[in-house]
Amino acid sequence: MRPVPETVKPVTFAMQCTRCDAASVPHIDFTIVHTWAVQHAVHNPEHAAYREIIHRHWRTAPAD
């Protein structure tokens, strides 16, 4: 199997608070989700741990 880049959606990122499970919306720009996490921590100082979620879509094709 191999990825077929021209038919695959772009990689997106999300952040999820491990304290309350709130999460950012997936976005192709990591700085957007990083900013979400920082703002969530500012408003919830006890929420200091986050999980990075990477959505990497694959479409397969037979190997040459």
PyMOL Python script that loads the backbone (N, CA, C, O; Angstrom):
from pymol import cmd

cmd.read_pdbstr("""\
ATOM      1  N   MET A   1       0.848  -1.181   0.000  1.00  0.00           N
ATOM      2  CA  MET A   1       0.000   0.000   0.000  1.00  0.00           C
ATOM      3  C   MET A   1       0.886   1.233   0.000  1.00  0.00           C
ATOM      4  O   MET A   1       2.009   1.221   0.502  1.00  0.00           O
ATOM      5  N   ARG A   2       0.356   2.279  -0.568  1.00  0.00           N
ATOM      6  CA  ARG A   2       1.050   3.554  -0.566  1.00  0.00           C
ATOM      7  C   ARG A   2       0.009   4.661  -0.555  1.00  0.00           C
ATOM      8  O   ARG A   2      -1.099   4.464  -1.052  1.00  0.00           O
ATOM      9  N   PRO A   3       0.341   5.827   0.003  1.00  0.00           N
ATOM     10  CA  PRO A   3      -0.617   6.921  -0.031  1.00  0.00           C
ATOM     11  C   PRO A   3      -0.746   7.452  -1.453  1.00  0.00           C
ATOM     12  O   PRO A   3       0.207   7.417  -2.230  1.00  0.00           O
ATOM     13  N   VAL A   4      -1.918   7.937  -1.777  1.00  0.00           N
ATOM     14  CA  VAL A   4      -2.155   8.571  -3.069  1.00  0.00           C
ATOM     15  C   VAL A   4      -2.446  10.043  -2.762  1.00  0.00           C
ATOM     16  O   VAL A   4      -3.604  10.420  -2.579  1.00  0.00           O
ATOM     17  N   PRO A   5      -1.386  10.884  -2.703  1.00  0.00           N
ATOM     18  CA  PRO A   5      -1.532  12.250  -2.184  1.00  0.00           C
ATOM     19  C   PRO A   5      -2.578  13.104  -2.883  1.00  0.00           C
ATOM     20  O   PRO A   5      -3.254  13.893  -2.223  1.00  0.00           O
ATOM     21  N   GLU A   6      -2.733  12.977  -4.176  1.00  0.00           N
ATOM     22  CA  GLU A   6      -3.660  13.869  -4.874  1.00  0.00           C
ATOM     23  C   GLU A   6      -5.122  13.595  -4.539  1.00  0.00           C
ATOM     24  O   GLU A   6      -5.986  14.409  -4.863  1.00  0.00           O
ATOM     25  N   THR A   7      -5.412  12.477  -3.902  1.00  0.00           N
ATOM     26  CA  THR A   7      -6.801  12.157  -3.555  1.00  0.00           C
ATOM     27  C   THR A   7      -7.042  12.161  -2.042  1.00  0.00           C
ATOM     28  O   THR A   7      -8.129  11.810  -1.582  1.00  0.00           O
ATOM     29  N   VAL A   8      -6.040  12.552  -1.286  1.00  0.00           N
ATOM     30  CA  VAL A   8      -6.136  12.496   0.171  1.00  0.00           C
ATOM     31  C   VAL A   8      -6.385  13.895   0.731  1.00  0.00           C
ATOM     32  O   VAL A   8      -5.804  14.874   0.261  1.00  0.00           O
ATOM     33  N   LYS A   9      -7.251  13.978   1.736  1.00  0.00           N
ATOM     34  CA  LYS A   9      -7.508  15.250   2.415  1.00  0.00           C
ATOM     35  C   LYS A   9      -6.235  15.708   3.125  1.00  0.00           C
ATOM     36  O   LYS A   9      -5.396  14.874   3.464  1.00  0.00           O
ATOM     37  N   PRO A  10      -6.069  17.007   3.357  1.00  0.00           N
ATOM     38  CA  PRO A  10      -4.878  17.487   4.063  1.00  0.00           C
ATOM     39  C   PRO A  10      -4.851  17.001   5.517  1.00  0.00           C
ATOM     40  O   PRO A  10      -5.891  16.694   6.101  1.00  0.00           O
ATOM     41  N   VAL A  11      -3.670  16.940   6.076  1.00  0.00           N
ATOM     42  CA  VAL A  11      -3.501  16.592   7.485  1.00  0.00           C
ATOM     43  C   VAL A  11      -4.129  17.706   8.319  1.00  0.00           C
ATOM     44  O   VAL A  11      -3.937  18.887   8.030  1.00  0.00           O
ATOM     45  N   THR A  12      -4.881  17.325   9.356  1.00  0.00           N
ATOM     46  CA  THR A  12      -5.452  18.303  10.277  1.00  0.00           C
ATOM     47  C   THR A  12      -5.009  17.971  11.700  1.00  0.00           C
ATOM     48  O   THR A  12      -4.656  16.835  12.016  1.00  0.00           O
ATOM     49  N   PHE A  13      -5.039  18.978  12.528  1.00  0.00           N
ATOM     50  CA  PHE A  13      -4.622  18.855  13.920  1.00  0.00           C
ATOM     51  C   PHE A  13      -5.768  19.275  14.826  1.00  0.00           C
ATOM     52  O   PHE A  13      -6.618  20.081  14.446  1.00  0.00           O
ATOM     53  N   ALA A  14      -5.778  18.718  16.028  1.00  0.00           N
ATOM     54  CA  ALA A  14      -6.724  19.128  17.059  1.00  0.00           C
ATOM     55  C   ALA A  14      -6.027  18.973  18.408  1.00  0.00           C
ATOM     56  O   ALA A  14      -5.054  18.229  18.534  1.00  0.00           O
ATOM     57  N   MET A  15      -6.527  19.673  19.397  1.00  0.00           N
ATOM     58  CA  MET A  15      -6.037  19.533  20.763  1.00  0.00           C
ATOM     59  C   MET A  15      -7.222  19.188  21.641  1.00  0.00           C
ATOM     60  O   MET A  15      -8.327  19.697  21.449  1.00  0.00           O
ATOM     61  N   GLN A  16      -6.975  18.308  22.616  1.00  0.00           N
ATOM     62  CA  GLN A  16      -8.030  17.901  23.549  1.00  0.00           C
ATOM     63  C   GLN A  16      -7.502  18.039  24.965  1.00  0.00           C
ATOM     64  O   GLN A  16      -6.411  17.565  25.283  1.00  0.00           O
ATOM     65  N   CYS A  17      -8.276  18.687  25.803  1.00  0.00           N
ATOM     66  CA  CYS A  17      -7.930  18.814  27.211  1.00  0.00           C
ATOM     67  C   CYS A  17      -8.118  17.459  27.875  1.00  0.00           C
ATOM     68  O   CYS A  17      -9.184  16.854  27.759  1.00  0.00           O
ATOM     69  N   THR A  18      -7.098  16.981  28.566  1.00  0.00           N
ATOM     70  CA  THR A  18      -7.225  15.670  29.217  1.00  0.00           C
ATOM     71  C   THR A  18      -7.940  15.769  30.563  1.00  0.00           C
ATOM     72  O   THR A  18      -8.264  14.748  31.170  1.00  0.00           O
ATOM     73  N   ARG A  19      -8.183  16.971  31.023  1.00  0.00           N
ATOM     74  CA  ARG A  19      -8.897  17.149  32.290  1.00  0.00           C
ATOM     75  C   ARG A  19     -10.412  17.100  32.094  1.00  0.00           C
ATOM     76  O   ARG A  19     -11.125  16.486  32.887  1.00  0.00           O
ATOM     77  N   CYS A  20     -10.910  17.761  31.013  1.00  0.00           N
ATOM     78  CA  CYS A  20     -12.364  17.840  30.834  1.00  0.00           C
ATOM     79  C   CYS A  20     -12.831  17.317  29.473  1.00  0.00           C
ATOM     80  O   CYS A  20     -14.029  17.319  29.190  1.00  0.00           O
ATOM     81  N   ASP A  21     -11.914  16.879  28.646  1.00  0.00           N
ATOM     82  CA  ASP A  21     -12.204  16.336  27.311  1.00  0.00           C
ATOM     83  C   ASP A  21     -12.721  17.371  26.312  1.00  0.00           C
ATOM     84  O   ASP A  21     -13.137  16.996  25.216  1.00  0.00           O
ATOM     85  N   ALA A  22     -12.710  18.657  26.653  1.00  0.00           N
ATOM     86  CA  ALA A  22     -13.036  19.675  25.654  1.00  0.00           C
ATOM     87  C   ALA A  22     -11.976  19.602  24.559  1.00  0.00           C
ATOM     88  O   ALA A  22     -10.821  19.270  24.827  1.00  0.00           O
ATOM     89  N   ALA A  23     -12.371  19.913  23.328  1.00  0.00           N
ATOM     90  CA  ALA A  23     -11.425  19.799  22.225  1.00  0.00           C
ATOM     91  C   ALA A  23     -11.622  20.919  21.222  1.00  0.00           C
ATOM     92  O   ALA A  23     -12.720  21.451  21.056  1.00  0.00           O
ATOM     93  N   SER A  24     -10.540  21.258  20.565  1.00  0.00           N
ATOM     94  CA  SER A  24     -10.612  22.225  19.475  1.00  0.00           C
ATOM     95  C   SER A  24     -11.242  21.561  18.257  1.00  0.00           C
ATOM     96  O   SER A  24     -11.374  20.339  18.188  1.00  0.00           O
ATOM     97  N   VAL A  25     -11.617  22.378  17.324  1.00  0.00           N
ATOM     98  CA  VAL A  25     -12.075  21.880  16.031  1.00  0.00           C
ATOM     99  C   VAL A  25     -10.829  21.521  15.225  1.00  0.00           C
ATOM    100  O   VAL A  25      -9.857  22.276  15.258  1.00  0.00           O
ATOM    101  N   PRO A  26     -10.818  20.401  14.506  1.00  0.00           N
ATOM    102  CA  PRO A  26      -9.650  20.084  13.673  1.00  0.00           C
ATOM    103  C   PRO A  26      -9.375  21.190  12.660  1.00  0.00           C
ATOM    104  O   PRO A  26     -10.297  21.769  12.085  1.00  0.00           O
ATOM    105  N   HIS A  27      -8.093  21.469  12.452  1.00  0.00           N
ATOM    106  CA  HIS A  27      -7.706  22.537  11.526  1.00  0.00           C
ATOM    107  C   HIS A  27      -6.394  22.182  10.857  1.00  0.00           C
ATOM    108  O   HIS A  27      -5.578  21.466  11.438  1.00  0.00           O
ATOM    109  N   ILE A  28      -6.179  22.669   9.651  1.00  0.00           N
ATOM    110  CA  ILE A  28      -4.924  22.374   8.953  1.00  0.00           C
ATOM    111  C   ILE A  28      -3.771  23.212   9.494  1.00  0.00           C
ATOM    112  O   ILE A  28      -2.607  22.877   9.274  1.00  0.00           O
ATOM    113  N   ASP A  29      -4.079  24.287  10.193  1.00  0.00           N
ATOM    114  CA  ASP A  29      -3.051  25.166  10.768  1.00  0.00           C
ATOM    115  C   ASP A  29      -2.894  24.843  12.253  1.00  0.00           C
ATOM    116  O   ASP A  29      -3.793  25.103  13.053  1.00  0.00           O
ATOM    117  N   PHE A  30      -1.740  24.272  12.611  1.00  0.00           N
ATOM    118  CA  PHE A  30      -1.523  23.870  14.003  1.00  0.00           C
ATOM    119  C   PHE A  30      -1.596  25.061  14.958  1.00  0.00           C
ATOM    120  O   PHE A  30      -2.017  24.908  16.105  1.00  0.00           O
ATOM    121  N   THR A  31      -1.195  26.232  14.500  1.00  0.00           N
ATOM    122  CA  THR A  31      -1.217  27.386  15.412  1.00  0.00           C
ATOM    123  C   THR A  31      -2.628  27.709  15.889  1.00  0.00           C
ATOM    124  O   THR A  31      -2.802  28.217  16.997  1.00  0.00           O
ATOM    125  N   ILE A  32      -3.628  27.425  15.077  1.00  0.00           N
ATOM    126  CA  ILE A  32      -5.026  27.655  15.480  1.00  0.00           C
ATOM    127  C   ILE A  32      -5.383  26.762  16.668  1.00  0.00           C
ATOM    128  O   ILE A  32      -5.979  27.235  17.636  1.00  0.00           O
ATOM    129  N   VAL A  33      -5.028  25.486  16.607  1.00  0.00           N
ATOM    130  CA  VAL A  33      -5.391  24.577  17.702  1.00  0.00           C
ATOM    131  C   VAL A  33      -4.498  24.802  18.916  1.00  0.00           C
ATOM    132  O   VAL A  33      -4.933  24.608  20.051  1.00  0.00           O
ATOM    133  N   HIS A  34      -3.255  25.210  18.684  1.00  0.00           N
ATOM    134  CA  HIS A  34      -2.369  25.544  19.801  1.00  0.00           C
ATOM    135  C   HIS A  34      -2.930  26.746  20.561  1.00  0.00           C
ATOM    136  O   HIS A  34      -2.944  26.759  21.791  1.00  0.00           O
ATOM    137  N   THR A  35      -3.387  27.744  19.826  1.00  0.00           N
ATOM    138  CA  THR A  35      -3.993  28.920  20.450  1.00  0.00           C
ATOM    139  C   THR A  35      -5.229  28.534  21.249  1.00  0.00           C
ATOM    140  O   THR A  35      -5.458  29.064  22.336  1.00  0.00           O
ATOM    141  N   TRP A  36      -6.020  27.620  20.721  1.00  0.00           N
ATOM    142  CA  TRP A  36      -7.203  27.149  21.459  1.00  0.00           C
ATOM    143  C   TRP A  36      -6.766  26.572  22.811  1.00  0.00           C
ATOM    144  O   TRP A  36      -7.359  26.885  23.843  1.00  0.00           O
ATOM    145  N   ALA A  37      -5.728  25.728  22.800  1.00  0.00           N
ATOM    146  CA  ALA A  37      -5.265  25.094  24.044  1.00  0.00           C
ATOM    147  C   ALA A  37      -4.759  26.137  25.040  1.00  0.00           C
ATOM    148  O   ALA A  37      -5.047  26.047  26.233  1.00  0.00           O
ATOM    149  N   VAL A  38      -4.016  27.110  24.560  1.00  0.00           N
ATOM    150  CA  VAL A  38      -3.508  28.163  25.441  1.00  0.00           C
ATOM    151  C   VAL A  38      -4.669  28.936  26.052  1.00  0.00           C
ATOM    152  O   VAL A  38      -4.675  29.199  27.255  1.00  0.00           O
ATOM    153  N   GLN A  39      -5.646  29.300  25.234  1.00  0.00           N
ATOM    154  CA  GLN A  39      -6.801  30.039  25.741  1.00  0.00           C
ATOM    155  C   GLN A  39      -7.614  29.206  26.736  1.00  0.00           C
ATOM    156  O   GLN A  39      -8.101  29.729  27.739  1.00  0.00           O
ATOM    157  N   HIS A  40      -7.756  27.917  26.455  1.00  0.00           N
ATOM    158  CA  HIS A  40      -8.479  27.037  27.378  1.00  0.00           C
ATOM    159  C   HIS A  40      -7.749  26.997  28.723  1.00  0.00           C
ATOM    160  O   HIS A  40      -8.385  27.023  29.777  1.00  0.00           O
ATOM    161  N   ALA A  41      -6.426  26.933  28.688  1.00  0.00           N
ATOM    162  CA  ALA A  41      -5.633  26.906  29.929  1.00  0.00           C
ATOM    163  C   ALA A  41      -5.720  28.239  30.671  1.00  0.00           C
ATOM    164  O   ALA A  41      -5.744  28.257  31.901  1.00  0.00           O
ATOM    165  N   VAL A  42      -5.767  29.342  29.945  1.00  0.00           N
ATOM    166  CA  VAL A  42      -5.886  30.655  30.581  1.00  0.00           C
ATOM    167  C   VAL A  42      -7.204  30.744  31.349  1.00  0.00           C
ATOM    168  O   VAL A  42      -7.246  31.246  32.473  1.00  0.00           O
ATOM    169  N   HIS A  43      -8.272  30.255  30.734  1.00  0.00           N
ATOM    170  CA  HIS A  43      -9.592  30.317  31.373  1.00  0.00           C
ATOM    171  C   HIS A  43      -9.813  29.211  32.406  1.00  0.00           C
ATOM    172  O   HIS A  43     -10.731  29.291  33.223  1.00  0.00           O
ATOM    173  N   ASN A  44      -8.969  28.181  32.365  1.00  0.00           N
ATOM    174  CA  ASN A  44      -9.091  27.034  33.280  1.00  0.00           C
ATOM    175  C   ASN A  44      -7.684  26.645  33.743  1.00  0.00           C
ATOM    176  O   ASN A  44      -7.135  25.654  33.262  1.00  0.00           O
ATOM    177  N   PRO A  45      -7.095  27.404  34.664  1.00  0.00           N
ATOM    178  CA  PRO A  45      -5.697  27.183  35.048  1.00  0.00           C
ATOM    179  C   PRO A  45      -5.370  25.763  35.525  1.00  0.00           C
ATOM    180  O   PRO A  45      -4.223  25.324  35.434  1.00  0.00           O
ATOM    181  N   GLU A  46      -6.368  25.056  36.027  1.00  0.00           N
ATOM    182  CA  GLU A  46      -6.119  23.682  36.485  1.00  0.00           C
ATOM    183  C   GLU A  46      -6.104  22.689  35.315  1.00  0.00           C
ATOM    184  O   GLU A  46      -5.824  21.508  35.521  1.00  0.00           O
ATOM    185  N   HIS A  47      -6.396  23.140  34.110  1.00  0.00           N
ATOM    186  CA  HIS A  47      -6.393  22.279  32.913  1.00  0.00           C
ATOM    187  C   HIS A  47      -5.061  22.474  32.190  1.00  0.00           C
ATOM    188  O   HIS A  47      -4.959  23.292  31.276  1.00  0.00           O
ATOM    189  N   ALA A  48      -4.056  21.731  32.598  1.00  0.00           N
ATOM    190  CA  ALA A  48      -2.692  21.961  32.109  1.00  0.00           C
ATOM    191  C   ALA A  48      -2.163  20.867  31.184  1.00  0.00           C
ATOM    192  O   ALA A  48      -1.028  20.965  30.718  1.00  0.00           O
ATOM    193  N   ALA A  49      -2.939  19.842  30.909  1.00  0.00           N
ATOM    194  CA  ALA A  49      -2.448  18.745  30.062  1.00  0.00           C
ATOM    195  C   ALA A  49      -3.370  18.583  28.852  1.00  0.00           C
ATOM    196  O   ALA A  49      -4.594  18.617  28.973  1.00  0.00           O
ATOM    197  N   TYR A  50      -2.753  18.406  27.690  1.00  0.00           N
ATOM    198  CA  TYR A  50      -3.503  18.319  26.440  1.00  0.00           C
ATOM    199  C   TYR A  50      -2.999  17.162  25.589  1.00  0.00           C
ATOM    200  O   TYR A  50      -1.841  16.754  25.677  1.00  0.00           O
ATOM    201  N   ARG A  51      -3.886  16.657  24.781  1.00  0.00           N
ATOM    202  CA  ARG A  51      -3.560  15.579  23.849  1.00  0.00           C
ATOM    203  C   ARG A  51      -3.600  16.168  22.446  1.00  0.00           C
ATOM    204  O   ARG A  51      -4.596  16.773  22.051  1.00  0.00           O
ATOM    205  N   GLU A  52      -2.514  15.990  21.691  1.00  0.00           N
ATOM    206  CA  GLU A  52      -2.501  16.411  20.297  1.00  0.00           C
ATOM    207  C   GLU A  52      -3.093  15.279  19.464  1.00  0.00           C
ATOM    208  O   GLU A  52      -2.708  14.120  19.613  1.00  0.00           O
ATOM    209  N   ILE A  53      -4.020  15.621  18.596  1.00  0.00           N
ATOM    210  CA  ILE A  53      -4.654  14.632  17.725  1.00  0.00           C
ATOM    211  C   ILE A  53      -4.324  15.020  16.288  1.00  0.00           C
ATOM    212  O   ILE A  53      -4.596  16.140  15.855  1.00  0.00           O
ATOM    213  N   ILE A  54      -3.739  14.082  15.560  1.00  0.00           N
ATOM    214  CA  ILE A  54      -3.385  14.320  14.166  1.00  0.00           C
ATOM    215  C   ILE A  54      -4.261  13.426  13.306  1.00  0.00           C
ATOM    216  O   ILE A  54      -4.303  12.209  13.488  1.00  0.00           O
ATOM    217  N   HIS A  55      -4.953  14.044  12.374  1.00  0.00           N
ATOM    218  CA  HIS A  55      -5.791  13.298  11.433  1.00  0.00           C
ATOM    219  C   HIS A  55      -5.042  13.242  10.107  1.00  0.00           C
ATOM    220  O   HIS A  55      -4.946  14.247   9.402  1.00  0.00           O
ATOM    221  N   ARG A  56      -4.515  12.078   9.770  1.00  0.00           N
ATOM    222  CA  ARG A  56      -3.789  11.901   8.523  1.00  0.00           C
ATOM    223  C   ARG A  56      -4.589  10.912   7.691  1.00  0.00           C
ATOM    224  O   ARG A  56      -4.632   9.723   8.007  1.00  0.00           O
ATOM    225  N   HIS A  57      -5.212  11.390   6.647  1.00  0.00           N
ATOM    226  CA  HIS A  57      -6.087  10.568   5.818  1.00  0.00           C
ATOM    227  C   HIS A  57      -5.259   9.840   4.759  1.00  0.00           C
ATOM    228  O   HIS A  57      -4.346  10.412   4.164  1.00  0.00           O
ATOM    229  N   TRP A  58      -5.591   8.586   4.539  1.00  0.00           N
ATOM    230  CA  TRP A  58      -4.887   7.777   3.555  1.00  0.00           C
ATOM    231  C   TRP A  58      -5.887   7.163   2.601  1.00  0.00           C
ATOM    232  O   TRP A  58      -6.992   6.786   2.992  1.00  0.00           O
ATOM    233  N   ARG A  59      -5.500   7.069   1.385  1.00  0.00           N
ATOM    234  CA  ARG A  59      -6.229   6.291   0.383  1.00  0.00           C
ATOM    235  C   ARG A  59      -5.182   5.355  -0.199  1.00  0.00           C
ATOM    236  O   ARG A  59      -4.078   5.784  -0.536  1.00  0.00           O
ATOM    237  N   THR A  60      -5.509   4.133  -0.313  1.00  0.00           N
ATOM    238  CA  THR A  60      -4.516   3.171  -0.793  1.00  0.00           C
ATOM    239  C   THR A  60      -4.693   2.858  -2.271  1.00  0.00           C
ATOM    240  O   THR A  60      -5.765   3.018  -2.853  1.00  0.00           O
ATOM    241  N   ALA A  61      -3.601   2.410  -2.836  1.00  0.00           N
ATOM    242  CA  ALA A  61      -3.602   1.964  -4.229  1.00  0.00           C
ATOM    243  C   ALA A  61      -2.632   0.799  -4.313  1.00  0.00           C
ATOM    244  O   ALA A  61      -1.684   0.729  -3.531  1.00  0.00           O
ATOM    245  N   PRO A  62      -2.847  -0.107  -5.237  1.00  0.00           N
ATOM    246  CA  PRO A  62      -1.902  -1.225  -5.364  1.00  0.00           C
ATOM    247  C   PRO A  62      -0.492  -0.711  -5.596  1.00  0.00           C
ATOM    248  O   PRO A  62      -0.289   0.281  -6.295  1.00  0.00           O
ATOM    249  N   ALA A  63       0.473  -1.389  -5.009  1.00  0.00           N
ATOM    250  CA  ALA A  63       1.882  -1.038  -5.217  1.00  0.00           C
ATOM    251  C   ALA A  63       2.252  -1.313  -6.664  1.00  0.00           C
ATOM    252  O   ALA A  63       1.735  -2.238  -7.292  1.00  0.00           O
ATOM    253  N   ASP A  64       3.140  -0.507  -7.169  1.00  0.00           N
ATOM    254  CA  ASP A  64       3.598  -0.705  -8.562  1.00  0.00           C
ATOM    255  C   ASP A  64       4.452  -1.955  -8.690  1.00  0.00           C
ATOM    256  O   ASP A  64       4.919  -2.275  -9.783  1.00  0.00           O
TER     257      ASP A  64
END
""", "prot")
cmd.dss("prot")
cmd.show_as("cartoon", "prot")
cmd.util.cbc("prot")
cmd.orient("prot")
